[in-house]
C-alpha cells in the first residue's frame, strides 16, 4: 500500500460491497471504478489550462 490515506467513506463503501456481494461484487466495483476513472481523467484534461 502507498502512504495515501483512503477516505473512510470510500473504505466503508468497498467493505459494504465485499460483505454483501463478495468477490464478484468487488470485481464489478473495480470494473465500474476503472470506467469512471477514464471519464474523470478525460474531464480533468478538458478543464486543464491550455498552453499560453
C-alpha positions, 0 to 999 in steps of 0.5 A: 500500500502507498502512504495515501490515506483512503477516505473512510467513506470510500473504505466503508463503501468497498467493505459494504460491497465485499460483505454483501456481494463478495468477490464478484461484487468487488470485481464489478466495483473495480470494473465500474471504478476503472470506467469512471476513472477514464471519464474523470481523467478525460474531464480533468484534461478538458478543464486543464489550462491550455498552453499560453 
